[in-house]
Amino acid sequence: MEIQQIRYFLAVAELRNFTRAAERCHVAQPSLSQQIKKLEGELGGPLFHRMGRQILLTEQGKLLEAKAKQIMMAHENAIQEVSDSFSSGGHVNFGAIMTIAPYLIPSLLKAIPAEQHAALRIEENFTEALIEKVRRGRLDFAIMSSPVSEPDLMVRVLGRERFVAVMPPDHRFMQQESVALSDLLAEPFLELSNIHCAGKQIHEICRLSSGQRNTVFLSSQIETIRRLVVQKQGVTIMPQMALDDESELGVRPVADVQLEREITLVQHPDRYLGDTARQLIELLKQFTQDYLQR
């Protein structure tokens, strides 16, 4: 049994599709299928039920899946630990979701001595992609927002962040201490897409409002929405973190609902962490608290 075979097997087990598994593993599908058949031959029987286009694990496949995940984590840990032994503390591979990375990461890097930047490998991606890379040992940890319901992973809360109403600074709502959600949604509303966790939370809160939502623009990019607000194209709701420079924006709390998200750090409980990674996590805890309280 080879590591490559195990990697191919786990890809098929997760995706339930040989073509997509081959794409993930950057290999031709016939080569992947051949290696799976070879693995099945070595183990003495089928690992998958192949029923037309439907791929299901056999009982033996389910047993191997659990063991294979442990093997791959041990493999990644061994590489990381030996690599660390050749350097002072090793490298740190971590990720952050797209509604956090543009704001937290640049400020974090400013707080870290420049000579330590070479030890960092940072990835910005969607929640699902980061969770899968943490699970497979490709990332040491990831920074994201709740809810994160992954019983096999360890989730630490770093802090809580408010969502606020954002508008042009001369908007009439700026004459108020706060803005009712229904009033905000009646304005031309610039909405963050629910492909992001933050967008899903905003969408769910808006859905519960008694008023109709007057969405005139839907975007997957907070920065696009922010610029449209500056140009007086509408109002929006966004995380406080995205408002580093408020000179061109008007900001008010939303009056009648509690809008916030938890900033979390997700890691695999069996993942080996070198000194540099552990120190960075401790820095992140304090840094995030300080950042959110500004």
C-alpha positions as CSV (number, residue, x, y, z in Angstrom):
1,M,0.0,0.0,0.0
2,E,1.5,3.3,-1.1
3,I,0.8,6.9,0.1
4,Q,-0.3,7.9,-3.4
5,Q,-2.9,5.0,-3.4
6,I,-4.2,6.2,-0.1
7,R,-4.5,9.8,-1.3
8,Y,-6.4,8.6,-4.4
9,F,-8.7,6.4,-2.3
10,L,-9.5,9.2,0.1
11,A,-10.3,11.6,-2.8
12,V,-12.8,9.1,-4.3
13,A,-14.2,8.3,-0.9
14,E,-14.9,12.0,-0.3
15,L,-16.1,13.1,-3.7
16,R,-17.9,9.8,-4.7
17,N,-16.7,10.5,-8.3
18,F,-13.6,9.2,-10.0
19,T,-13.3,12.0,-12.5
20,R,-13.4,14.8,-9.9
21,A,-11.1,12.8,-7.6
22,A,-8.6,12.6,-10.5
23,E,-8.9,16.3,-11.1
24,R,-8.2,17.0,-7.4
25,C,-5.2,14.7,-7.4
26,H,-3.9,16.2,-10.7
27,V,-3.7,12.8,-12.4
28,A,-5.5,11.2,-15.4
29,Q,-8.6,9.2,-14.4
30,P,-7.4,5.9,-15.9
31,S,-4.2,6.1,-13.8
32,L,-6.3,6.8,-10.7
33,S,-8.7,4.0,-11.4
34,Q,-5.8,1.6,-12.0
35,Q,-4.2,2.5,-8.7
36,I,-7.6,2.0,-6.9
37,K,-7.9,-1.5,-8.5
38,K,-4.4,-2.3,-7.5
39,L,-5.1,-1.3,-3.9
40,E,-8.3,-3.4,-3.9
41,G,-6.2,-6.3,-5.3
42,E,-3.7,-5.9,-2.5
43,L,-6.4,-5.8,0.2
44,G,-8.4,-8.7,-1.3
45,G,-11.7,-7.2,-2.3
46,P,-13.7,-4.1,-3.5
47,L,-13.6,-0.9,-1.6
48,F,-16.4,0.8,-3.6
49,H,-19.8,-0.2,-4.8
50,R,-19.9,1.0,-8.5
51,M,-23.6,1.3,-9.4
52,G,-23.8,3.2,-12.6
53,R,-22.7,6.8,-11.8
54,Q,-23.2,6.2,-8.1
55,I,-20.1,5.4,-6.0
56,L,-20.5,4.1,-2.5
57,L,-18.0,2.7,0.0
58,T,-18.2,-0.9,0.9
59,E,-18.0,-1.8,4.6
60,Q,-14.3,-2.6,4.1
61,G,-14.0,0.8,2.3
62,K,-15.5,2.6,5.3
63,L,-13.0,0.8,7.6
64,L,-10.1,1.8,5.4
65,E,-11.3,5.4,5.1
66,A,-11.0,5.9,8.9
67,K,-7.5,4.3,9.0
68,A,-6.4,6.1,5.8
69,K,-7.2,9.5,7.3
70,Q,-5.0,8.6,10.3
71,I,-2.2,7.4,8.0
72,M,-2.3,10.6,5.9
73,M,-2.3,12.9,9.0
74,A,0.7,10.9,10.3
75,H,2.4,11.3,6.9
76,E,1.9,15.1,6.8
77,N,3.0,15.4,10.5
78,A,6.2,13.5,9.8
79,I,7.0,15.7,6.9
80,Q,6.3,18.8,8.9
81,E,8.2,17.7,12.0
82,V,11.3,16.6,10.1
83,S,11.2,19.8,8.1
84,D,11.0,21.8,11.3
85,S,14.1,20.1,12.6
86,F,16.1,21.6,9.8
87,S,15.0,25.1,10.6
88,S,14.3,27.3,13.6
89,G,10.7,26.5,14.4
90,G,9.6,25.5,10.9
91,H,7.1,26.9,8.5
92,V,3.5,27.6,9.2
93,N,0.8,27.0,6.6
94,F,-2.5,28.6,7.4
95,G,-5.6,30.0,5.7
96,A,-8.3,32.6,6.2
97,I,-11.7,33.1,4.6
98,M,-12.2,35.9,2.1
99,T,-14.3,38.2,4.5
100,I,-11.5,38.1,7.1
101,A,-8.2,37.8,5.2
102,P,-8.1,41.3,3.5
103,Y,-8.4,43.0,6.8
104,L,-6.9,40.9,9.5
105,I,-3.9,39.4,7.6
106,P,-2.2,42.7,6.5
107,S,-2.4,44.1,10.0
108,L,-1.2,40.8,11.5
109,L,1.9,40.8,9.2
110,K,2.7,44.3,10.3
111,A,2.8,43.0,13.9
112,I,5.2,40.2,13.0
113,P,9.0,40.9,12.4
114,A,9.7,41.0,8.7
115,E,12.4,38.3,9.0
116,Q,9.7,35.8,10.2
117,H,7.5,36.4,7.1
118,A,9.5,33.8,5.1
119,A,8.2,31.1,7.5
120,L,4.6,31.8,6.6
121,R,2.5,30.3,3.9
122,I,-0.9,31.9,3.8
123,E,-4.0,31.0,1.7
124,E,-7.2,32.9,1.2
125,N,-10.1,30.7,0.3
126,F,-13.8,29.7,1.0
127,T,-14.7,28.0,4.3
128,E,-15.3,24.6,2.8
129,A,-12.0,24.5,1.0
130,L,-10.1,25.6,4.1
131,I,-11.8,23.0,6.3
132,E,-11.0,20.3,3.9
133,K,-7.3,21.3,3.8
134,V,-7.1,21.4,7.6
135,R,-8.7,18.0,7.7
136,R,-6.2,16.6,5.2
137,G,-3.2,18.2,7.0
138,R,-2.4,20.6,4.2
139,L,-3.0,23.6,6.5
140,D,-1.9,23.9,10.2
141,F,-5.0,25.9,10.9
142,A,-7.5,28.3,9.4
143,I,-9.2,31.5,10.5
144,M,-12.9,31.7,9.7
145,S,-16.2,32.6,11.2
146,S,-18.9,30.6,12.9
147,P,-20.9,28.4,12.6
148,V,-18.3,25.7,12.1
149,S,-19.9,22.3,12.8
150,E,-17.1,19.8,12.2
151,P,-16.9,17.3,15.1
152,D,-13.6,15.9,14.0
153,L,-11.9,19.3,14.1
154,M,-11.0,21.6,17.0
155,V,-12.6,25.1,17.0
156,R,-11.4,28.0,19.2
157,V,-13.2,31.3,19.4
158,L,-10.8,34.2,19.0
159,G,-13.4,37.0,19.3
160,R,-16.8,38.4,18.3
161,E,-17.3,40.9,15.6
162,R,-20.3,43.2,15.1
163,F,-22.1,43.7,11.8
164,V,-23.1,47.4,11.2
165,A,-25.2,49.4,8.9
166,V,-23.0,51.3,6.3
167,M,-24.2,54.3,4.2
168,P,-22.9,57.5,2.7
169,P,-21.8,60.0,5.4
170,D,-24.5,62.5,4.4
171,H,-27.4,59.9,4.4
172,R,-30.4,60.9,6.5
173,F,-29.9,57.8,8.7
174,M,-26.7,59.4,10.0
175,Q,-29.0,61.8,12.0
176,Q,-30.1,58.8,14.1
177,E,-28.3,56.9,16.8
178,S,-29.2,53.6,15.2
179,V,-31.1,52.3,12.2
180,A,-34.1,49.8,12.2
181,L,-33.4,46.8,10.0
182,S,-36.7,47.3,8.0
183,D,-35.8,50.9,7.2
184,L,-32.3,49.9,6.1
185,L,-33.7,47.2,3.8
186,A,-36.2,49.6,2.2
187,E,-33.3,51.6,0.8
188,P,-31.4,50.6,-2.3
189,F,-29.6,47.7,-0.7
190,L,-26.1,46.4,-1.7
191,E,-26.0,42.8,-0.6
192,L,-23.0,40.5,0.1
193,S,-23.5,37.1,-1.6
194,N,-24.3,34.1,0.5
195,I,-21.4,32.2,-0.9
196,H,-19.6,33.6,2.1
197,C,-20.4,32.8,5.7
198,A,-20.8,36.5,6.4
199,G,-23.2,36.8,3.5
200,K,-25.2,33.8,4.7
201,Q,-25.6,35.4,8.2
202,I,-26.6,38.7,6.7
203,H,-29.1,37.0,4.3
204,E,-30.6,35.0,7.2
205,I,-31.1,38.1,9.4
206,C,-32.6,40.0,6.5
207,R,-35.0,37.1,5.7
208,L,-36.4,37.4,9.2
209,S,-37.2,41.1,8.8
210,S,-40.9,42.1,8.3
211,G,-40.0,44.4,5.5
212,Q,-39.1,43.7,1.9
213,R,-35.5,43.8,0.9
214,N,-34.8,46.2,-1.9
215,T,-31.6,44.6,-3.2
216,V,-30.2,46.5,-6.2
217,F,-26.7,44.9,-6.3
218,L,-25.5,41.5,-5.2
219,S,-21.7,40.9,-4.9
220,S,-19.2,38.4,-3.6
221,Q,-16.7,41.2,-2.9
222,I,-17.0,43.4,0.2
223,E,-14.7,45.9,-1.4
224,T,-17.0,46.3,-4.4
225,I,-19.9,47.0,-2.1
226,R,-17.9,49.5,0.0
227,R,-16.9,51.5,-3.1
228,L,-20.5,51.6,-4.3
229,V,-21.6,53.0,-0.9
230,V,-18.9,55.7,-1.2
231,Q,-20.4,56.5,-4.6
232,K,-23.9,56.8,-3.0
233,Q,-25.3,53.9,-4.8
234,G,-27.0,52.4,-1.8
235,V,-26.6,51.2,1.8
236,T,-25.4,47.9,3.2
237,I,-24.6,45.7,6.2
238,M,-21.0,44.5,6.6
239,P,-18.6,43.3,9.3
240,Q,-16.9,46.0,11.4
241,M,-13.5,44.6,10.3
242,A,-14.1,45.8,6.8
243,L,-14.3,49.5,7.9
244,D,-10.6,50.3,8.6
245,D,-11.1,53.7,6.9
246,E,-14.4,55.2,7.8
247,S,-13.7,58.7,6.6
248,E,-15.8,58.1,3.4
249,L,-18.5,56.0,5.1
250,G,-21.3,56.5,7.5
251,V,-21.7,53.8,10.1
252,R,-24.5,53.1,12.6
253,P,-25.6,50.1,14.7
254,V,-28.7,48.1,13.6
255,A,-31.3,48.9,16.2
256,D,-33.6,45.9,16.5
257,V,-31.4,42.8,15.9
258,Q,-28.1,41.5,17.3
259,L,-25.8,41.2,14.3
260,E,-22.4,39.6,15.1
261,R,-20.2,36.7,14.1
262,E,-17.6,34.6,16.0
263,I,-14.0,34.7,14.6
264,T,-12.7,31.2,15.0
265,L,-9.5,29.2,14.6
266,V,-10.0,25.7,13.3
267,Q,-7.3,23.0,13.4
268,H,-7.1,19.2,13.4
269,P,-6.6,17.8,16.9
270,D,-3.9,15.4,15.7
271,R,-2.0,18.0,13.6
272,Y,1.7,18.4,14.6
273,L,2.5,22.1,15.3
274,G,6.0,23.4,15.5
275,D,7.2,26.2,17.8
276,T,6.5,28.9,15.2
277,A,2.9,27.7,14.6
278,R,2.1,27.5,18.3
279,Q,3.6,31.0,18.9
280,L,1.6,32.4,15.9
281,I,-1.7,31.0,17.3
282,E,-1.0,32.7,20.7
283,L,-0.3,35.9,18.9
284,L,-3.5,35.5,16.8
285,K,-5.6,35.1,19.9
286,Q,-4.4,38.4,21.4
287,F,-4.1,40.2,18.1
288,T,-7.7,39.4,17.1
289,Q,-9.1,40.5,20.5
290,D,-7.2,43.8,20.2
291,Y,-8.2,44.3,16.5
292,L,-11.9,43.8,17.2
293,Q,-11.9,46.2,20.2
294,R,-10.4,49.1,18.2
